[in-house]
Amino acid sequence: MTVTPVARVAGALALFLLLAGAPAVHASQPGERASEPGVSQSAEPVYPFWTQGPLAPKPEARMEALKKKAAKREAISARGRSRRALWQAAIVLCALALVAQRMASRRPSQRAGIARKVVLVALALASLTSYYGSELFDRDPRKMHLKELYHYYIGGKYFAELGYGGIYECTLAVAAQQRFWWAAGLPHVRDLHTMQVRPTAEVAVRGVRVCPDRFSSDRWQEFTRDIEWFDTYMGPYRWGRALGDHGFNPSPVWTFLATPLARFTAPESLWLLARIDILLLLASFGAVGWAFGLEALCLFAVAWGTGFLWDSRWIGYAFLREIWFAAAVIGVCCLRRGWDAVAGGVLALAALTRVFPAVFLAGYALHALREARRPRALSPRARRFAAGAIAATVVLIGGSLAIPGGGWNAYQGFQRNLSTFLGDVAPINRTGVQPLLWRVDGTSDQWRPSAARETDAFRIDPSWTGSLRLAAAVLALFLFWRGLGHAQPWEASAAAFALIPILAAPSHHYLRFVVLGMLLATRRPWIAVWLLLACLAWLAEGASMLRADVHFTVVSAVAVALCFAVLGSMAVPGDRKGSSAAR
């Protein structure tokens, strides 16, 4: 088997990074999650907390000691993440070498093929291990992603009383009632009705006034017990990060699926809910193996497990946060195997739980309409797909209308919440063409941690960036439409992921949809190269620990370049036989 120069270089770099990163794959502090870029914990407390002052005396000394301790833990955790990024970079380089070797030698010997599969399986297992680590089987609440669980467990369980805007103010009402000392040390929290940062006293006073009346007596006691349980394990550092986030914002369909699970699960059993996402991911991996084979599955696992932007410290061990991703992957796999009605149903599920995955439905629909121009009728496969999507939509929306707190009011609240979030604020971790142009346009000063701590938002300034955004969107849509002429139906659905960062501005951890590129690589092997190089760039940037605004500028630039590379690859005919580096 001939070894290419690219494979030699990648192998040498991988060996170096393995030696540098292996000793501390999980050197980060157990139980600690990364602080969100742009959010500072060093602000001085603002008093008084409540005008009537029901809390204990000012806890400045205690808060300052906790801040110093948290800063020390975060420094240790950051160094551990850098070492883990080196280890994951080595895995990516090894996978890249195998992809390059396969592209250079189309017909490897049987022995070389077996060795290649063994190495790919080892790389896939190593990447998944580096993603989850030893916490996978740990029931300790401190090892779970409590900030995410707080939002989605509490928000889903008490949706009838809290809606989309009440979780923070009602939490602070409990803090006042139970005299949680840390609440007096929080200078500000986010007002979810406006998505703006407000003084804690302002939000808390409103919660004390209105929240108890929203609950029955029994439900208020249950809500209080649940918040007390979270308080036992979260502590002031995590509470500060949680109450400065953007609240509970999934769709009513997600709430319809999550509310029964949350209502019948006590906080002490949250570790069970935190494992549902793992089962969903396993189902999506199994679907990839079923539809595309072992090598595609291994490369898919490598790309997913080494993704610095979506690693477990962001939404790992959370509650139903992977349902849209699993549904999107399974839907594409069902299209590949000809299960069109099932594919339409699960892709509709993905769209109804997190909105932007509707692009996968749109990609298939555009392909079907393009193909229908010649016979002037939809194919039987397209009709089955549409029937599955419509049936799932009717069932899911109908169920969401029937849950407590549901009905059309829930959809109106979701629409208002989404409009406020997307129209009035620009969180620092948004990615894509629009945030990239904002930063290049000179607005990056507004994304620095100090400014983000004060407002975490800025108004969009219409200028030359609008023209560039329009040009990028037109070019992306042209390439996508051109690629539909060479694409199979499942490819049209999967390739639509490349439109998301160009037409929208997703948060960085949603970029895991780019892993769908590994499925496209079964017919276009260069896509595997682009995707692995993007993962490598994100790992290198993450290990360098750049300032938050620079970090997300690089993230957006790499994401946009990757998406245009994928669209460009789709615009040319693929391998009709499906032999490729990811076969």
N, C-alpha and C positions, 0 to 999 in steps of 0.2 A: 504493500500500500504506500503510495507516494505521499510524502508529507510536504505540504505547501509552506512557503515562507510565512504566510499569515498565521498558519497553525503553529509554527515554531515560535513566533513572537508571542502569540497569545498564551501558549503553554509556559513560556519562560516567565511572563508577567504573572500568570496564575500561581506558579510555584512560589514566586516572591511574596505575593499577597497572602497566600496560605500560611507561609511561615510568619508573616507579620501579624495576621489577624486571628489565627486559630486559637491562641491562648486565652482570648477574651471575647469569644463570640457572644457571651451573655454577661459581660462585665457590668452592664448597667445595674443600678440599684434595684433590688427586687421590690416589686409593688409600686414603683414610681413610674409615672408616665411623663412624657416630654411636655414641658411647658409650651404653650402655643406661641408661635412666633408673633412678636409685636405686642405681647401682653406682659406688662411689668408687674411685679409684686412688691416693688419698693416704695410705692406711694405712701405718704404720711396719712394716718387716720384723720378723719374729719369728724368733729363733734359739734353739737350733740347728735346722738343716733336717733332717738325719738324726743320730741319736744317735751313729753311727760317723763322721759327717762326711766322706763321700767327695768332696765338692765343693771348689771353689776357695775362697779366703778370702772373708769377707763383702764383698759388692759394694755397700755402702750408697751411696757417692758416685756410682757409676755409675748405680744405680737412681734416685737423686734427680734426676740430670741428665736421665735419660730421662723421668721424670715431668713435669718442667718443660717439656721439649720437647713431650711429648704434650699437655699442657694448653694450650700456645700453639697447636698445630695444631687442637685441638678448638675453641678460641675462634674461630679463623679459619673453620673449617668451619661452626660454628653461625651466624655472620654470613652466610655464603654460603647456607645453607639458608633463612634468613629472607628473603633477596632472591629466592631461587627460589620460595618460597611466595607472594610477591607476584606474580610472573610467572604462576604457576599459578592464583592467584585471579583474575587478569585473564581467563584462558582460561575459567574457570568462569562468570564474570559475563557474558562474551560468549555462552556457550552458554545461560545462563539467559535472556538477552534474546531469543535466537532461539526458545526454548521459549515464553516469554510472548507473543511476536509471533504464533507459530503458533496458540496457544490463543485469541488475540483475533480472528484472521482465519482462519476455517475453509477458505476457498476462495481461496488466493493465486493471483495470475496466474502464467502459465507462466514469464515472465521472473523474477518474484520467487522462484519455486520453484527455478529453476536457480541464482540467486544464493545462495539459502539453502544449497543443497547444496554449492556451492563453499566458502562460509564454514565450513560444518560440517566438510568434509574438511580444510581448513586448521587448524581448531581441534584436530581429532583428531590430525593429524600433529604439531602444536606440543606437545600434551600428552604424546604418546609420546616425543618428543624430549626434553622436560623430564624424563621419567622415567629414560631410559637415558643420554642425552647421548653424549659422544664415547667413552665406555668400551665401547660396544657391540661394537666391532671390535678392541679392544685385547687382546693375548694376554699382557700383562705380569701375572704372578701377583699383584703388589701391587695391581692394579686389580680383582682378583676378591674375592669375599666369602670370605676364607680361613677365618674362624671357622665359617661354615656348612659350607663344604667339608670342613673338618677333621672336624666331627661326622658328616656324612652320607656322605662318601667313606670315611673310616677306619672308621666304625661299620658301614657296609654291607659293605665289603671284608673285614673281619675279624670279622664277626658270630659266626662259629662259635667263635672264641676269646674274644671280649670280651663277647658277650651285651649286655644292657642296662646293666650296672653296671660294666664294666671299662675303659672307654676312658680315663678320667682317671688311674686308678691305674697302668695299663700305660704311659701316656705319661710319667708321672713316673718309672717304672722305667727307661725309656729315657733320661730326663734324668739320672738318677743314673749310668747306665752310660756315657753319652757326656759327662758333666760339663757340661751346659748351665748356664752361670753364672746365668742369670735365675731358675732354680728356687729358688736359695737366698734370693732376695729376695721370693718370694711368701709372704705371711703365712698365707693360707688358700686352700683350694679346696673345691669341693663334693664331698661323699661321695655318689655316685650310688645307693648302697644304701639310704640314708635320706633323700636330698635335703636334708640339712642341711650347713651350712658347717662344715668341720673344719680344724684346723691342717694345713698342708701336710705336715709331717713324719709325721703319723698315717696319711694316705692313701698317702704315698709309701713308707713302710716296708712297708705291706701289699702294694703293687704290686711292690716288689723281691722280696718273699718268694714271691708266688704267680704272677706273670705269666709268667715264662719257662717254667714247667711247663705252661702252657696251650697253648703253641705248639710245633710241630715246629721243628727247628733252622733249616730253610730259611725257614719262615714268620716266625720271630722276626727273622731277618736282614732279610727284606723289610719287616716292620713297622718295624724300626729305621731302615732307609733312608727309608721314607715319612715318619716323624716328623722325621728330619733334614732332609728337603726342606721340610716345613712350617716348621721352625725357621729355615731360611735366610731366609724371607720374612716370617714373622709378627713376630718380635721379642718382647720381654718385655711390651710394652703389650697386644698382641693375645692373647698367651698368658694373661695375667692375666684378661682378659675371657672367653676361651674356657673356661678351667678353673673359672670361677665360674658358668658357665651350668648348664643342666639336662640336659646329656648327649644321648645318642642315644635317641630315643623314638618312632620311627615304628612302624607295625604290621608283623607278619611278612609280610603281602602286599606292602607297600612294599619290604621287604628282599628278597623273592623277585624283584621286578622290578629292583632296583638292584644286587644283588650281582654278577650276571654282568657288568654294565657296569663296575663298580668293579674287579673282579678282573682284567679284561683291559685296564685303562687305567693307564698309568704316571702318577705325579704331574706329570711334565713336560707331559702332554697333558690336564691337568684343564680347560683352557680349553674343550675340546670338550664335556666333561660339563656345564660351566657354561652352555653354549648350548642344551642340551636344553629347559630351561624356556622359553626364548624361542620355540622351535619349537612347544611346547605352547600357549603364549599365542597365537601366530599362528594355530594351528589353531582355537582357541576364537573368535578374532575372525572368522575365515573362516566358522565355523558361524553366528555371529550375523548376518553379512551374508547368508548363504544363507537363513536362516530368517526374518529380520525386515526385511531391506532396508538400504539405504545409510544413511539417516538414523538408524535405531536403532543401527547399527554405530558411527557417528561419535559419538553421545552416549554409548554404552557405552565407547568408547575415551577420551573426555574424562573420564568419571567414574573410570575405572580409572587413567589416566595422571596425574591430579591428586590421587590419594589420598595425603594426607600420612602416614597411618597405615601404609600398606603400600608405601611407596616403596622404591626399589632399595637403600637403605642397610641395610634390614633383611634381606631374603632375596634380593635381586637377585644374579645371577651365582652362584647356588648350584646344588644338584644335586637334581633331581626334587622340588623344593619346590612346584611349581605343578601337579603331576599331578592332585590332587584338584579344584582350581579349574577346570582345563581340562575334566576329565571331567564336572563338574557343569554347566558351561555347555553343553558339547556335548550332554549328555543332555537338557537342557531344549529345546535347538534341535531335536534329533531328535524329541522329542514334538510340537513345533510343526509339524513336517513330516510326522508320521504314521509315523515309523520307530520303532515302539514297542518291538520286540525289541532293537534297537540301543540305544535309550534306556535300557531296563532294564539292559543289560549295562554301559554306561559309568557309569550312576549307582551301580550296585553296586561298580564299581571305585573311584569316589570315596569311597564309604562304607568300603570295606575298606582304603583307604590312610590315612584320617585320621578315622575313626569318626564325628565330628559331621556330615559330609555325609549320613549315613543319614537325616537329617531330610528330604532331598529325596525319597528313596524313600517315607518315611512320608507326606509330603504327597500324593503321587500315590495311595498306597494308601488313604488316608482318603477321597479324592475317589471312587475306584473303588468303595469299600464304600458310600458314600453313594448313588451312582448305582445300585448293585445292589439297593437296598432295594425299588425298585418292580417290576422284573421278577424279583427274587430270583435273579439270576444275574449273574456277571461278564460284561462286554461282551467281544467278541472282541479289542478293543484291549487291554483290561486283561489278558486271558490271554496275549497275545503279550508284553506288558511283563513279566509275572511269569516267563514262560519264559526271556526274555533275562536277567533278573536272577538267576534260579536257576542257569542255565548258567554265567554268569560267576562266580558265587560258588563253584560246585563246582570250576571250573578254577583259579581264583586261590588258593583255600584248599588245594586239592590240591597245587598247585605250591609253595606256601609250606611245606608239610609235608616236601617232598623236598629242600629246599636244605640245605647244610651248616650245622649248628647249628639247623636248623628242628625240625619235629616239634611235638608237643603241648607240649613243654617251652618252646618259643619263645612259644607263646600264653600259657602260665602266667607266663612272665617278663614278657611285655607287660602282662598283667593286673596283676601285682604292681607293675610300674613305673608304670602309669597310676594305680593306686589310691594309691600313695605320693605321686605328684605332685599329684593332685587332692584327696586327703583330708587331707594333712598340711602342705602348703605353699600359700601364696597369693602367687605372684610379683606384683611391683608392676604389671606391664603387663597384668594380667587386666582384662577389661571386661565390662559387662553390668549387670543389675539387682543381682546379689549383691554384686560389688565396690563398686558405687555406694552401696548401703545400708551396707556395712561402713564406708565413709568418712564418710557422713553420720551414722552412729551414734557417731562420735567415735573410731573406731579408726584414723583417718588418721595419727595420730602414729606408728603402727607401720609406715606406708608411707613415711616420710621416708627420704631416702637414707642417713642415718647408721644408723638402725635396720635398714634393708634390707641394709646392708653387713654387719651383724653376724649377722643370722639370715635375712633375705629371706623370712621366713615368720611367720605367727602362727596361733594356733588360732581356729577360728570360734566366736564367742560367741553361742549361741542366745538370742535376745531378741525384741523387737518386730520386728526386721528379718525374722524368719522368717514372721511373719504378712503383712507387706507383700509378701515374695517370693511367697507362696502366692496372694495376691490378684492380683498382677501376672500370674502364670502362668495363673490361672483366666480372667482377662479376656482375655489373649492367645489362649488356646485357644478361648474363646467367639467372639471376633472371627474367628479363622481358620475355625472350623467354619461360622459364618454366611457367610463369604466363599466357602466351597466351593459353596454353592448358586448363586452367580453366576459361578463360575470355569470355564474350560476346563481340561482335564487338565494341559496344560503349565503353566498359571498356578498350579494347586494345588501342583505341584512347586516352581516358582520362588518362590512367595510363602512357602514354608516357611522361607526364610532368616530371616524376621523373627522366628521363634520362638527362634533360637539365642541371641542376647544375653539373652533373657528367661528361658529355661530352663537355660542354661549360662553359663559365664564364659570365653569364648575370649580368647586373647592378642590384643593390639591388631592385629597384622598379619594375623590371620585375618579381620578385618572386611571384607576385600575382597569377601566374598560379597555385601555390600550392592549391589554393581554389578549384580547380577541384577535389581535394581529397574528398571533401564532397559529390560529386556525387558517387564516388566509395564506400563511406561508407554506401550507401543504401544496399549493399550486404556484406560488410566487415566492421562492426561497429568499429573495433579497429582503422581503419584509421581516423575516426572522433576524437578519443582520441589523436592519434599522432599529428594530425593537430592542435587541440586546444592547446595541450601542447607546440607545436612550437610557436604558436601565443603568448602564455603566456610568453615563454622564450624571444621572441623578445621584448615584451612590458617591461619586467623586465630589460632587457639589455638597452633598450632605455631610460627608466626612470633614470637609473644610470648615464647617460651622460659620458660614458667612452671615453678615447682618441680615435681618429678616427681609427687608425690601430687596436687597441684592439676591437673596436666596430665591424668592419667588419670581424675580425677573428671569433668572437662569432657568428655573423650572418651566415657566411659560414659553421661553424661547425654544427649549428642547422639545416641549410638547407640540408646539406649532410646527416645528421642522419635521418631527416624526409624522404628524398627520398629513402634511403635504407630500412627504416621501411615500406614504402608503397610498394616497390618492394617485400620485404619479405612477406607482407600480400597478395599480388597478387599471389604469388607462391603457395598458398594453395587454395583449393576450397572455393568458397564463398557460401552465403546463396541463394540457387536456388529460393526460394520463395520471396526473396527481403525483408523479415522482418528484421529490424535492428533498431539501434538507430537513424538513419536518414531517416527512411521510411516516 
